[in-house]
Amino acid sequence: MYPRIVHGAVSQWQKYAARAQQEQQVGLRELRIVYGIWLFAFALKLTGSSWDVAWHFRYLREDLAIPHVVNTIGLMVGMAVLAYQTVTGFAVDRWGLRLAQAGVAIFLVAVPLDVLNHRLFGLDLTSFSPTHIMLYLGTAIMLVGVIRSWLKLAPAGWTRRLFGLTLWGFLLEDVLFALGQQEYGRLAIAAYDRGQSTASPELIAAGGANLRAFALGGVPVWVYPVWLILFSVLTLAAARQFQGGRWTATIVAALYLGYRYLAYLILTSLSFPPSFIPLMLLGGAVVIDLSFDRQWGALLTTVLLVAVYYATAWLIGQVTLMPQFPLVAAPMVAVVLWTGWTGLRWWQRTGHLYRPAWLA
């Protein structure tokens, strides 16, 4: 009996999958509805995750803390849309669908592993733990899949650009989310030293004798500039390459920074600890847009990106407290950026860069 049931379920699923691969043609109104729900889902996840990192620098961890609930609701909304698209093939690209499915799967595997990790080893404040990175990775892959489907299916126009820019902003927030460890931790330690800590006594007690290492997660200081520059450049350059349009990278960076400032105002008004906002992203985004417009070479683009990021970080550091931005990381960043930009320019010149007709 059970083999027949399993065989029937598999056959039915294959029919649904075959239907999904047909990539049904839909109108702009239907696309707006489906991807509007996706935007709502990611907005909930974004709200929950931003609130969560502030929560962890104020209270001890709780599985059912309000930020976790908000993030979970966002995930459930996204999973509902994804399930509908998987079954019907409605308003989705085949490869975009597969990427979104893979992202959700990674996220769902990471959640119980993270809970188990806390049960076995206690409070895990670092944002660079394996289970936490799996959560960011799953969301990032999910976003890439949704972005691909949207860019392939949406017709040219303001809706395509608006939804696309918003999705790229969500992706930028996701890839930089791990840096909240240093952006909150550095300010939290300074507040504690001044006797103005917003952390609960229970959280401070959990930090033990080495409160500084506890707040900063034991992450080397050079990780901050390396992660910030490389992942922001990768995301913003991809947005400019695949979304298309003048000043795309700059707009995405401005959207992200605007959200961070709004979140800062709301959270601090609720007595949550403040966070550093990486304003140096805006200068880097301008360099990326200008490099695409004027076809600058890899060396010039690399030098300008490293110079702009470090110069603006130095200026910001003169007026406010921020995570350390050691110069020792600059050579490694420069080598990786030059290698990546050289490959991009070579692909563009030789025509090997994968750029389907549906891209802007």
C-alpha positions as CSV (number, residue, x, y, z in Angstrom):
1,M,0.0,0.0,0.0
2,Y,2.7,2.5,1.0
3,P,4.8,2.0,-2.1
4,R,1.7,2.8,-4.2
5,I,1.1,6.0,-2.2
6,V,4.7,7.1,-2.5
7,H,4.7,6.3,-6.2
8,G,1.5,8.3,-6.7
9,A,2.8,11.3,-4.8
10,V,6.0,11.3,-6.8
11,S,4.1,11.1,-10.1
12,Q,1.9,13.9,-9.0
13,W,4.9,16.0,-8.0
14,Q,6.5,15.4,-11.4
15,K,3.4,16.7,-13.1
16,Y,3.5,19.8,-11.0
17,A,7.3,20.3,-11.7
18,A,6.8,19.8,-15.5
19,R,4.0,22.4,-15.3
20,A,6.4,24.8,-13.5
21,Q,9.0,24.4,-16.1
22,Q,6.7,25.8,-18.7
23,E,7.3,29.3,-17.2
24,Q,3.8,30.6,-17.9
25,Q,3.4,34.0,-19.4
26,V,1.6,36.5,-17.2
27,G,0.7,40.1,-17.3
28,L,2.3,43.0,-15.4
29,R,-0.6,43.2,-13.0
30,E,-0.2,39.5,-11.9
31,L,3.6,40.0,-11.7
32,R,3.1,43.0,-9.4
33,I,0.9,41.0,-7.1
34,V,3.1,37.9,-6.9
35,Y,6.4,39.9,-6.5
36,G,4.7,42.4,-4.3
37,I,4.0,39.6,-1.9
38,W,7.7,38.5,-2.2
39,L,8.7,42.1,-1.3
40,F,6.4,42.0,1.7
41,A,8.0,38.7,2.8
42,F,11.5,40.0,2.6
43,A,10.5,43.3,4.3
44,L,9.3,41.2,7.3
45,K,12.5,39.2,7.3
46,L,14.5,42.4,7.1
47,T,12.6,44.0,9.9
48,G,13.0,40.9,12.1
49,S,16.7,40.4,11.4
50,S,17.5,44.1,12.1
51,W,15.5,44.0,15.3
52,D,17.1,40.7,16.2
53,V,20.7,41.9,16.2
54,A,19.8,44.9,18.4
55,W,17.8,42.5,20.6
56,H,20.9,40.3,21.1
57,F,22.9,43.3,22.3
58,R,20.2,44.1,24.9
59,Y,18.7,40.9,26.1
60,L,19.7,37.2,26.5
61,R,18.7,35.1,23.5
62,E,15.2,33.6,23.4
63,D,13.9,31.2,20.7
64,L,10.5,32.9,20.6
65,A,11.7,36.5,20.9
66,I,9.6,38.9,18.9
67,P,12.2,39.6,16.2
68,H,12.5,35.8,15.6
69,V,8.7,35.6,15.2
70,V,8.6,38.5,12.7
71,N,11.4,36.9,10.7
72,T,9.6,33.6,10.8
73,I,6.4,35.1,9.6
74,G,8.3,36.7,6.6
75,L,9.8,33.3,5.8
76,M,6.3,31.6,5.9
77,V,4.9,34.2,3.6
78,G,7.8,33.6,1.2
79,M,7.4,29.9,1.4
80,A,3.7,30.2,0.7
81,V,4.4,32.1,-2.5
82,L,7.2,29.7,-3.5
83,A,5.0,26.7,-2.9
84,Y,2.3,28.3,-5.2
85,Q,4.9,29.0,-7.9
86,T,6.3,25.5,-7.6
87,V,3.0,23.9,-8.0
88,T,1.6,26.1,-10.7
89,G,4.7,27.5,-12.5
90,F,3.0,30.9,-12.3
91,A,5.1,34.0,-12.6
92,V,8.5,32.3,-12.2
93,D,11.6,31.4,-14.1
94,R,12.8,27.8,-13.9
95,W,16.3,28.6,-12.7
96,G,15.0,31.4,-10.4
97,L,12.6,28.9,-8.9
98,R,15.3,26.4,-8.3
99,L,17.5,29.0,-6.6
100,A,14.7,30.1,-4.4
101,Q,13.9,26.5,-3.4
102,A,17.5,25.9,-2.6
103,G,17.7,29.0,-0.5
104,V,14.6,28.1,1.5
105,A,16.0,24.6,2.0
106,I,19.3,25.9,3.4
107,F,17.5,28.3,5.7
108,L,15.2,25.5,7.0
109,V,18.1,23.2,7.7
110,A,20.0,26.0,9.5
111,V,17.1,26.9,11.9
112,P,17.0,23.6,13.9
113,L,20.8,23.4,13.7
114,D,21.1,26.9,15.2
115,V,18.6,26.0,18.0
116,L,20.6,22.8,18.7
117,N,23.8,24.8,18.8
118,H,22.4,27.1,21.4
119,R,21.1,24.2,23.5
120,L,24.4,22.4,23.5
121,F,26.9,25.3,23.8
122,G,24.8,28.2,25.2
123,L,24.7,31.8,24.0
124,D,26.3,32.3,20.6
125,L,26.5,36.0,20.1
126,T,28.9,36.0,17.1
127,S,27.3,36.5,13.7
128,F,30.0,34.5,12.0
129,S,29.1,31.1,13.5
130,P,28.4,28.3,10.9
131,T,24.7,28.1,11.6
132,H,24.3,31.9,11.4
133,I,26.2,32.0,8.1
134,M,23.9,29.3,6.8
135,L,20.9,31.6,7.6
136,Y,22.4,34.5,5.6
137,L,23.4,32.2,2.8
138,G,20.0,30.7,2.5
139,T,18.3,34.1,2.4
140,A,20.9,35.4,-0.2
141,I,20.3,32.4,-2.5
142,M,16.5,32.9,-2.1
143,L,16.9,36.6,-3.1
144,V,19.1,35.8,-6.1
145,G,16.4,33.4,-7.4
146,V,13.6,35.9,-6.9
147,I,15.7,38.7,-8.6
148,R,16.4,36.4,-11.6
149,S,12.8,35.5,-12.1
150,W,11.7,39.2,-11.7
151,L,14.3,40.5,-14.2
152,K,13.5,37.8,-16.7
153,L,9.7,38.2,-16.6
154,A,9.0,41.9,-15.9
155,P,8.7,44.1,-18.9
156,A,10.8,47.3,-19.1
157,G,9.4,50.2,-17.2
158,W,9.3,51.9,-13.8
159,T,7.8,48.8,-12.0
160,R,10.6,46.6,-13.2
161,R,13.2,49.1,-12.0
162,L,11.5,49.9,-8.7
163,F,11.0,46.3,-7.7
164,G,14.4,45.3,-8.9
165,L,16.2,48.0,-7.0
166,T,14.3,47.1,-3.8
167,L,15.3,43.4,-4.2
168,W,18.9,44.4,-4.7
169,G,18.7,46.5,-1.6
170,F,17.4,43.5,0.4
171,L,20.3,41.4,-1.0
172,L,22.9,44.1,0.0
173,E,21.5,44.1,3.5
174,D,21.7,40.4,3.7
175,V,25.3,40.0,2.6
176,L,26.4,42.8,5.0
177,F,24.2,41.6,8.0
178,A,27.0,39.7,9.6
179,L,29.0,43.0,10.1
180,G,26.4,44.0,12.7
181,Q,28.6,42.1,15.2
182,Q,31.3,44.9,14.9
183,E,28.8,47.7,14.2
184,Y,26.9,47.1,17.4
185,G,29.8,45.6,19.5
186,R,32.2,48.5,19.2
187,L,29.6,51.0,20.3
188,A,28.3,48.7,23.0
189,I,31.7,48.3,24.6
190,A,32.2,52.1,24.6
191,A,28.8,52.6,26.2
192,Y,29.7,50.0,28.9
193,D,33.0,51.8,29.6
194,R,31.2,55.1,30.1
195,G,28.7,53.4,32.4
196,Q,25.9,53.9,30.0
197,S,25.3,50.4,28.7
198,T,21.8,49.5,27.5
199,A,22.5,45.7,27.9
200,S,20.6,43.8,30.5
201,P,22.4,42.7,33.7
202,E,21.9,39.1,32.6
203,L,23.5,39.7,29.2
204,I,26.5,41.5,30.9
205,A,26.9,38.6,33.3
206,A,26.9,36.1,30.4
207,G,29.8,38.0,28.9
208,G,32.0,37.0,31.8
209,A,35.4,38.4,32.5
210,N,36.3,39.3,28.8
211,L,33.3,41.4,27.9
212,R,35.0,43.0,24.9
213,A,35.7,39.6,23.2
214,F,32.1,38.6,24.0
215,A,30.6,41.7,22.4
216,L,32.8,41.5,19.3
217,G,32.5,37.8,18.9
218,G,36.2,37.2,18.8
219,V,36.3,38.3,15.2
220,P,39.7,39.7,14.0
221,V,39.4,43.4,13.3
222,W,40.6,43.1,9.6
223,V,37.4,41.1,8.8
224,Y,35.3,44.2,8.9
225,P,36.9,46.1,6.0
226,V,37.5,43.0,3.9
227,W,33.9,41.7,4.2
228,L,32.4,45.2,3.8
229,I,34.3,46.2,0.7
230,L,34.4,42.8,-1.1
231,F,30.7,41.9,-0.6
232,S,29.3,45.3,-1.1
233,V,31.3,45.7,-4.4
234,L,30.2,42.3,-5.5
235,T,26.5,43.0,-4.8
236,L,26.5,46.6,-6.2
237,A,28.5,45.6,-9.3
238,A,26.1,42.7,-9.9
239,A,23.1,45.1,-9.5
240,R,24.6,47.5,-12.1
241,Q,25.5,44.6,-14.5
242,F,22.2,42.7,-14.4
243,Q,19.7,45.3,-13.4
244,G,21.1,47.9,-15.8
245,G,20.4,51.6,-15.8
246,R,22.5,54.6,-14.8
247,W,23.3,55.1,-11.1
248,T,21.8,51.7,-10.2
249,A,24.6,50.9,-7.7
250,T,24.4,54.3,-6.1
251,I,20.6,54.1,-5.7
252,V,20.8,50.6,-4.2
253,A,23.5,51.8,-1.7
254,A,21.4,54.9,-0.9
255,L,18.3,52.7,-0.3
256,Y,20.2,50.5,2.1
257,L,21.7,53.3,4.0
258,G,18.4,55.1,4.2
259,Y,16.9,51.9,5.7
260,R,19.7,51.6,8.2
261,Y,19.2,55.2,9.3
262,L,15.5,54.7,9.7
263,A,16.0,51.5,11.7
264,Y,18.6,53.3,13.8
265,L,16.1,56.0,14.7
266,I,13.3,53.6,15.5
267,L,15.4,51.2,17.6
268,T,17.2,53.8,19.6
269,S,13.9,55.5,20.4
270,L,12.9,52.2,21.9
271,S,16.0,52.2,24.1
272,F,17.8,49.6,22.0
273,P,21.6,50.1,21.5
274,P,22.9,52.2,18.6
275,S,24.7,50.8,15.6
276,F,27.3,52.2,13.3
277,I,26.0,52.9,9.8
278,P,28.6,52.3,7.0
279,L,28.3,55.5,5.0
280,M,31.4,54.7,3.0
281,L,29.3,52.4,0.8
282,L,27.9,55.4,-1.0
283,G,31.3,56.6,-2.3
284,G,32.1,53.0,-3.4
285,A,28.8,52.8,-5.3
286,V,29.5,56.0,-7.2
287,V,32.9,54.7,-8.3
288,I,31.2,51.4,-9.5
289,D,28.6,53.3,-11.6
290,L,31.2,55.6,-13.0
291,S,33.5,52.6,-13.9
292,F,30.6,51.0,-15.8
293,D,29.7,54.2,-17.6
294,R,33.2,55.2,-18.6
295,Q,34.6,51.6,-18.9
296,W,37.5,52.3,-16.6
297,G,40.2,49.6,-16.5
298,A,40.6,47.1,-13.6
299,L,43.6,48.8,-12.0
300,L,42.0,52.3,-12.0
301,T,38.7,51.0,-10.6
302,T,40.5,49.0,-7.9
303,V,42.7,51.9,-6.8
304,L,39.7,54.3,-6.7
305,L,37.5,51.8,-4.8
306,V,40.1,51.1,-2.1
307,A,41.0,54.8,-1.8
308,V,37.4,55.9,-1.5
309,Y,36.4,53.2,1.1
310,Y,39.5,53.9,3.2
311,A,39.4,57.7,2.9
312,T,35.7,58.0,3.8
313,A,36.2,55.5,6.7
314,W,39.1,57.7,8.0
315,L,36.9,60.8,7.7
316,I,34.0,59.1,9.4
317,G,36.2,57.8,12.2
318,Q,37.2,61.4,13.0
319,V,33.7,62.4,14.0
320,T,32.1,59.2,15.3
321,L,33.1,55.8,16.8
322,M,33.2,53.0,14.3
323,P,34.6,49.5,13.8
324,Q,38.3,49.4,13.2
325,F,39.3,49.7,9.6
326,P,43.0,48.6,9.6
327,L,45.1,49.5,6.6
328,V,46.7,46.0,6.7
329,A,43.6,44.6,5.0
330,A,44.0,46.9,2.0
331,P,46.5,44.8,-0.1
332,M,44.3,41.7,0.2
333,V,41.2,43.7,-0.7
334,A,43.0,45.3,-3.7
335,V,44.2,42.0,-5.1
336,V,40.8,40.4,-4.9
337,L,39.1,43.5,-6.5
338,W,41.7,43.7,-9.3
339,T,41.3,40.0,-10.1
340,G,37.5,40.2,-10.2
341,W,37.4,43.4,-12.2
342,T,40.0,42.1,-14.6
343,G,37.8,39.0,-15.2
344,L,34.7,41.2,-15.7
345,R,36.4,43.4,-18.3
346,W,37.8,40.4,-20.1
347,W,34.4,38.8,-20.3
348,Q,32.9,42.0,-21.5
349,R,35.5,42.4,-24.3
350,T,35.4,38.8,-25.5
351,G,31.6,38.5,-25.2
352,H,31.9,35.5,-22.9
353,L,30.0,37.2,-20.1
354,Y,26.6,35.5,-19.8
355,R,24.1,38.2,-20.5
356,P,20.8,36.9,-21.8
357,A,18.5,39.0,-24.0
358,W,16.1,39.5,-21.1
359,L,18.6,41.6,-19.1
360,A,18.3,45.4,-19.3
